[in-house]
Amino acid sequence: MEHSRGIGVIEILVVIMVLGVMTVVALPQLERYMAGRDLVHAARQLSGDLRLTQQYAITQDERFRLVYTTVPISKYTIRKSSDSTLMKDADLPAGITITGSFASTPAEYMATGAPSATGQFCLSDGTLILRVDVQPATGRVHITEVVSCP
């Protein structure tokens, strides 16, 4: 009768090599997934903060605005329009850039909750672009994946 002597060194080395090859193949896919996840998170964060800006305007019966900057990092602030009181300061994840039609005029909401102007923000990680649209009259926010953004 033959007795099993356990796992040999050769078997362990083969398993380690197979795991190494699987890791090398999977790593680029994981990096792309992580970058896309950060971009979606940033778009949802911006969308939620646009709604928060609208809520501040309605509840405090004053104009509020969301202003972004890209230097030195992509970030934005929510401020009261009358005296520039800072309500929120938010940084976007590293590698995410923000542009859009609100560059010279901030996204501002009137006391009724309606935006003073419509426009869009574009968020990019270098490979994907998500557009965050602010709809007229209602201020509804919509996120769309696009090929290019103005």
ABEGO torsion letter per residue (X at the ends): XBBBAEBBAAAAAAAAAAAAAAAAAAAAAAAAAAAAAAAAAAAAAAAAAAAAAAAAAAAAGBBBBBBBBAOABBBBBBBBAAAGBBABBBBBBBGBBBBEAAAABBBBBBAAGBBABBEBBBBBAGABBBBBBBBBGAGBBBBBBBABBX
